[in-house]
Amino acid sequence: KWGKVLNEFALKVGLPVLIFTALAKTSFSFKAESSLIIVNSLFLLLSFVLAVFIGKILRLKKKMFLTLFICFIFGNVAYLGIPVLTSVSGESILPKVSLIIAIYLFWIFTIGIGYLDYSVNKNKKDVVKNMLKNLTKNPLLLAVIFGLIFGSLKIAIPSIILKSLEMVSVSVTPIVLVVIGLFIGNSKIGKLSEWLPVILF
């Protein structure tokens, strides 16, 4: 049961605090980062188009196609990306990683989840409402938005609060790696036929 508790902490507290702290301490310029935003956005949008193209060619059933559609672009950039990259490149990589996470989350929770919702939801009018709800309730995306505001406006965080946030941030990488270990340890290997779509994705 601890796997679920640690996972909730990492996704709803630890990673958002880590992202916010990294961005709030960095001077940010949209002009300087415009190429990063454009290139990543184009990559994700083209991935959506390619997933649809592959789905049509292979004539996948609806459930399989929708799985392909979301899995095709769903890189684990936040949950696994942050621990790996900070271990390799140090804390200095966090502002850039946080921005890439924001780009991924934005497109996944608009086009990605929106398309899935549209495909399975009988009431099509709720799709936009659900999309906005998903965006506004996502702790990682909110952390990026507030972090960018603090960083852009150079709002100073009192040292006692900043120190507390940094202490929470330091806990994230080991907790995420423990959760991944628990998840893999408790997962069944499954049948070979179940692995074929995974290999395809």
MOMOPE-V167906 format. One record per residue. N is the residue number from 0. RES is the residue in three letters. PSI is psi in degrees with one decimal (NA if undefined). OMEGA is omega in whole degrees, -180 to 180 (* if undefined). D_FIRST is the distance of its C-alpha to the first C-alpha in Angstrom with 1 decimal. Layout:
BEGIN
N&RES&PSI&OMEGA&D_FIRST ; N&RES&PSI&OMEGA&D_FIRST
END
This chain:
BEGIN
0&LYS&-24.1&-178&0.0 ; 1&TRP&-27.1&178&3.8 ; 2&GLY&-43.5&-180&5.4 ; 3&LYS&-42.9&-180&5.7 ; 4&VAL&-48.6&-179&6.9 ; 5&LEU&-37.4&178&9.1 ; 6&ASN&-44.3&178&10.3 ; 7&GLU&-41.3&178&11.4 ; 8&PHE&-46.0&-177&13.1 ; 9&ALA&-45.5&-175&14.8 ; 10&LEU&-36.5&-173&16.1 ; 11&LYS&-17.9&-179&17.1 ; 12&VAL&-60.9&-171&18.2 ; 13&GLY&-57.7&-179&18.5 ; 14&LEU&-43.2&176&20.3 ; 15&PRO&-41.5&178&22.5 ; 16&VAL&-43.5&179&23.6 ; 17&LEU&-47.6&-179&24.4 ; 18&ILE&-47.1&-180&26.4 ; 19&PHE&-47.0&-178&28.2 ; 20&THR&-43.4&-179&29.1 ; 21&ALA&-44.6&-178&30.5 ; 22&LEU&-37.2&-179&32.6 ; 23&ALA&-27.9&-179&33.8 ; 24&LYS&-1.4&-175&35.3 ; 25&THR&135.2&173&37.1 ; 26&SER&126.1&-174&40.3 ; 27&PHE&139.5&177&39.7 ; 28&SER&119.5&178&42.4 ; 29&PHE&-33.5&180&41.9 ; 30&LYS&-43.3&-179&45.3 ; 31&ALA&-30.7&-176&44.3 ; 32&GLU&9.0&-175&41.0 ; 33&SER&-40.4&-178&42.6 ; 34&SER&-38.8&178&42.9 ; 35&LEU&-43.8&-180&39.2 ; 36&ILE&-46.8&-177&38.3 ; 37&ILE&-47.9&-177&40.9 ; 38&VAL&-46.2&180&40.1 ; 39&ASN&-38.9&179&36.4 ; 40&SER&-45.7&179&37.0 ; 41&LEU&-42.0&178&39.6 ; 42&PHE&-46.1&-178&37.4 ; 43&LEU&-42.1&180&34.6 ; 44&LEU&-41.1&177&37.2 ; 45&LEU&-33.8&177&38.9 ; 46&SER&-39.9&176&35.6 ; 47&PHE&-46.7&-180&35.2 ; 48&VAL&-44.2&180&38.8 ; 49&LEU&-38.8&178&38.4 ; 50&ALA&-42.3&178&35.4 ; 51&VAL&-43.7&180&37.6 ; 52&PHE&-46.8&179&40.5 ; 53&ILE&-41.6&179&38.5 ; 54&GLY&-40.3&179&37.1 ; 55&LYS&-43.7&-179&40.7 ; 56&ILE&-45.9&-177&42.1 ; 57&LEU&-6.6&-179&39.6 ; 58&ARG&51.7&-178&39.8 ; 59&LEU&148.1&175&36.0 ; 60&LYS&159.4&-172&34.7 ; 61&LYS&-48.3&-178&33.3 ; 62&LYS&-44.2&180&29.6 ; 63&MET&-40.3&-180&30.1 ; 64&PHE&-44.9&-179&32.3 ; 65&LEU&-34.6&176&29.9 ; 66&THR&-45.9&177&27.1 ; 67&LEU&-44.3&-176&29.7 ; 68&PHE&-45.0&-178&30.8 ; 69&ILE&-36.1&-179&27.6 ; 70&CYS&-27.4&-176&26.4 ; 71&PHE&-33.7&-177&29.9 ; 72&ILE&-2.9&-174&29.6 ; 73&PHE&79.5&173&25.9 ; 74&GLY&140.0&-178&25.9 ; 75&ASN&59.0&-171&22.7 ; 76&VAL&-29.0&-178&25.0 ; 77&ALA&-60.7&-170&22.7 ; 78&TYR&-45.1&-180&19.2 ; 79&LEU&-30.3&-177&20.6 ; 80&GLY&-45.3&-178&24.2 ; 81&ILE&-51.5&179&24.1 ; 82&PRO&-42.1&-178&22.5 ; 83&VAL&-49.0&-176&24.9 ; 84&LEU&-37.8&178&28.0 ; 85&THR&-31.0&176&27.6 ; 86&SER&-37.0&-177&27.3 ; 87&VAL&-46.6&-171&30.4 ; 88&SER&-6.6&-180&32.5 ; 89&GLY&178.7&-175&31.3 ; 90&GLU&-22.6&-176&30.7 ; 91&SER&-19.7&-179&34.0 ; 92&ILE&-15.6&-171&32.6 ; 93&LEU&-44.6&-180&30.2 ; 94&PRO&-43.3&-180&32.7 ; 95&LYS&-41.9&178&33.7 ; 96&VAL&-41.5&-179&30.2 ; 97&SER&-38.6&179&29.2 ; 98&LEU&-41.8&178&32.3 ; 99&ILE&-40.6&177&31.4 ; 100&ILE&-43.1&-180&27.9 ; 101&ALA&-41.3&180&29.7 ; 102&ILE&-47.1&179&32.1 ; 103&TYR&-50.0&-178&29.4 ; 104&LEU&-41.3&-179&27.3 ; 105&PHE&-50.9&-177&30.6 ; 106&TRP&-35.4&179&31.8 ; 107&ILE&-41.7&-177&28.5 ; 108&PHE&-3.9&173&28.0 ; 109&THR&-77.3&-178&31.7 ; 110&ILE&-47.8&-175&33.2 ; 111&GLY&-66.0&-178&30.0 ; 112&ILE&-34.2&179&28.0 ; 113&GLY&-44.3&180&31.3 ; 114&TYR&-42.2&178&32.7 ; 115&LEU&-45.7&-180&29.7 ; 116&ASP&-43.8&-180&29.9 ; 117&TYR&-36.9&-177&33.7 ; 118&SER&-32.1&-175&33.4 ; 119&VAL&-18.8&-176&31.1 ; 120&ASN&127.4&179&31.9 ; 121&LYS&-35.5&179&35.0 ; 122&ASN&95.7&-175&35.8 ; 123&LYS&-21.8&-178&36.8 ; 124&LYS&-25.2&-178&37.6 ; 125&ASP&-11.0&-173&34.0 ; 126&VAL&-50.1&-179&33.3 ; 127&VAL&-40.6&179&34.7 ; 128&LYS&-44.9&178&33.1 ; 129&ASN&-38.4&180&29.6 ; 130&MET&-46.5&179&30.3 ; 131&LEU&-37.8&178&31.3 ; 132&LYS&-42.8&179&28.3 ; 133&ASN&-39.4&-179&26.0 ; 134&LEU&-45.8&-175&28.1 ; 135&THR&-18.5&-179&28.2 ; 136&LYS&2.3&-178&24.6 ; 137&ASN&113.1&-176&23.3 ; 138&PRO&-35.2&-179&22.4 ; 139&LEU&-43.8&-180&23.4 ; 140&LEU&-40.3&178&26.7 ; 141&LEU&-37.9&178&27.4 ; 142&ALA&-40.3&178&26.9 ; 143&VAL&-47.0&-178&29.4 ; 144&ILE&-50.3&-180&31.9 ; 145&PHE&-36.4&177&31.8 ; 146&GLY&-42.7&178&31.9 ; 147&LEU&-38.4&178&34.9 ; 148&ILE&-48.9&180&36.6 ; 149&PHE&-42.8&-179&36.3 ; 150&GLY&-42.9&-179&37.4 ; 151&SER&-42.3&-178&40.3 ; 152&LEU&-0.8&-180&41.6 ; 153&LYS&45.5&178&41.0 ; 154&ILE&121.1&-178&39.4 ; 155&ALA&131.8&177&38.8 ; 156&ILE&130.0&178&35.5 ; 157&PRO&139.6&-172&36.2 ; 158&SER&-36.4&-179&35.4 ; 159&ILE&-37.9&178&33.1 ; 160&ILE&-43.0&180&30.9 ; 161&LEU&-41.4&179&31.1 ; 162&LYS&-41.4&179&30.2 ; 163&SER&-43.3&179&27.0 ; 164&LEU&-40.3&179&26.1 ; 165&GLU&-35.2&178&26.9 ; 166&MET&-40.2&177&24.6 ; 167&VAL&-42.1&-179&21.6 ; 168&SER&-40.3&-178&22.9 ; 169&VAL&-27.5&-177&23.0 ; 170&SER&-17.1&-169&19.3 ; 171&VAL&-51.8&-175&18.5 ; 172&THR&-52.7&179&19.6 ; 173&PRO&-37.5&-180&17.7 ; 174&ILE&-44.8&180&14.4 ; 175&VAL&-43.2&-179&15.1 ; 176&LEU&-36.1&176&16.1 ; 177&VAL&-43.8&-180&13.0 ; 178&VAL&-44.0&179&10.9 ; 179&ILE&-41.8&177&13.6 ; 180&GLY&-44.3&178&13.6 ; 181&LEU&-42.3&-179&10.0 ; 182&PHE&-47.0&180&10.9 ; 183&ILE&-42.0&-179&14.2 ; 184&GLY&-31.6&-178&13.2 ; 185&ASN&-1.6&-178&11.1 ; 186&SER&142.0&176&13.9 ; 187&LYS&148.1&-179&16.9 ; 188&ILE&-36.2&178&20.3 ; 189&GLY&177.9&-180&21.9 ; 190&LYS&158.7&179&25.6 ; 191&LEU&-36.8&-180&28.3 ; 192&SER&-30.3&178&29.3 ; 193&GLU&-22.3&-178&25.9 ; 194&TRP&-22.2&-177&26.4 ; 195&LEU&-48.1&177&29.9 ; 196&PRO&-34.4&179&29.0 ; 197&VAL&-44.9&178&26.5 ; 198&ILE&-39.7&178&29.4 ; 199&LEU&-47.1&-180&31.7 ; 200&PHE&NA&*&29.5
END
